[in-house]
Amino acid sequence: MSSPSGARKCHVQKIESEEFQFYLIEDKSRGGQVITSVTKDGPAYRGGLKNGDRIISINGKNVQSKSHNKIVSIIRKCEPTNEITFSLIDSEKDPNTPKPKPQKTSSNSVGDARPRICRMKKKNNSFGFFLGRFCSL
């Protein structure tokens, strides 16, 4: 597998007492392992990792077809040197990111910005809803 256009390299270094300070999840819709929960000012953050980055390669070896457990194992094996280089792609540039489905709009709406007039009928001394949580009485 080749690296997709828009991939970037991030080199992460940590001291022995630190963790890399990010989590990894499998994102089936994007077909790979995705970085999440990057701790601000932690080693991963300092190295340029961002939430939503999909891992392409680790230390120059393509890992796109590897399992979650295998990738975690590869990351853990860098402990002796406490550094690792990732090739990553963010969700905006990733061709594997699913495109959002267009929202259906009613035929009489103009970007949902136009006010609508609704006729409501009171039944049993109630309109059938309660706004107490949204406004003070």
C-alpha positions in Angstrom: 0.0 0.0 0.0 1.3 3.4 -0.8 1.0 6.5 1.4 -2.0 8.7 0.5 -1.4 12.2 -0.7 -1.4 14.6 2.3 0.4 12.2 4.7 2.8 13.9 7.1 5.6 12.6 9.3 5.7 13.1 13.1 8.6 12.2 15.3 7.6 11.6 18.9 10.2 11.4 21.7 9.6 10.8 25.4 11.6 10.5 28.5 11.7 7.1 30.2 9.2 8.0 32.9 6.6 9.3 30.4 4.0 7.5 28.4 3.3 8.6 24.8 0.0 10.0 26.0 -2.5 9.1 23.3 -4.9 6.3 22.6 -5.4 4.3 19.5 -8.7 3.0 18.2 -9.7 0.9 15.1 -11.8 3.0 12.8 -13.5 0.5 10.5 -15.1 3.3 8.3 -11.6 4.7 7.6 -9.9 1.3 7.4 -7.2 1.7 10.0 -5.9 2.8 13.4 -6.7 6.3 14.5 -5.1 8.5 17.1 -7.4 9.8 19.9 -7.2 11.5 23.3 -3.8 13.2 22.6 -2.8 14.8 25.9 -2.0 18.5 25.6 1.8 19.1 26.1 2.5 15.4 26.3 5.0 13.7 24.0 2.5 12.8 21.3 1.2 16.4 21.2 4.8 17.8 21.2 5.6 15.5 18.3 2.6 16.8 16.2 0.0 14.0 16.6 -3.6 15.2 16.5 -6.9 13.6 17.4 -8.3 11.9 14.3 -4.9 11.1 12.6 -4.9 7.7 10.9 -1.6 5.8 11.1 0.0 5.0 7.7 3.4 3.8 8.8 5.6 3.5 11.9 9.4 4.0 11.6 9.1 3.7 7.8 7.1 0.4 7.8 3.6 0.5 6.3 1.1 -0.7 9.0 -2.2 0.0 7.2 -3.1 -3.6 6.9 -1.9 -4.6 10.4 -4.3 -5.4 13.3 -4.8 -3.1 16.3 -2.9 -5.5 18.6 0.0 -5.7 16.2 0.3 -1.9 15.9 0.1 -1.5 19.7 2.9 -4.1 19.9 5.0 -2.2 17.4 4.6 1.1 19.4 5.5 -0.6 22.7 8.7 -2.1 21.1 10.1 1.4 20.8 10.6 1.5 24.6 14.4 1.1 24.5 14.8 4.3 22.4 11.7 6.1 23.7 11.1 7.6 20.2 9.0 6.7 17.2 8.3 8.2 13.8 4.7 8.0 12.4 3.5 8.7 8.9 -0.1 10.0 9.5 -3.0 11.5 7.6 -5.7 13.7 9.2 -9.4 13.0 8.6 -9.8 16.0 6.3 -7.2 14.8 3.9 -7.8 11.1 4.3 -9.5 9.6 1.2 -10.9 6.9 3.5 -12.9 9.3 5.5 -16.6 8.8 4.7 -18.2 11.8 3.1 -21.2 13.3 5.0 -24.5 12.5 3.5 -26.4 15.5 2.3 -29.2 16.6 4.6 -32.8 16.4 3.3 -34.6 19.7 3.3 -38.3 20.3 2.9 -39.4 21.8 -0.4 -40.5 25.1 1.3 -37.4 25.7 3.3 -34.8 28.3 2.5 -31.7 27.1 4.4 -34.0 26.6 7.5 -33.5 30.3 8.2 -37.1 31.4 7.3 -39.5 31.6 10.2 -42.5 29.3 10.0 -46.0 29.8 11.2 -47.5 26.9 13.1 -51.1 26.5 14.2 -51.4 24.7 17.5 -54.6 23.6 19.1 -54.9 23.3 22.9 -56.5 20.1 24.1 -57.3 19.2 27.7 -55.8 22.5 28.8 -52.4 21.5 27.3 -50.5 21.9 24.0 -48.8 18.5 24.6 -45.3 19.7 25.4 -43.5 21.3 28.3 -40.9 24.2 28.0 -40.0 24.5 31.7 -36.5 23.3 31.2 -35.8 25.9 28.5 -37.4 29.0 29.9 -38.0 30.4 33.3 -41.6 31.1 34.3 
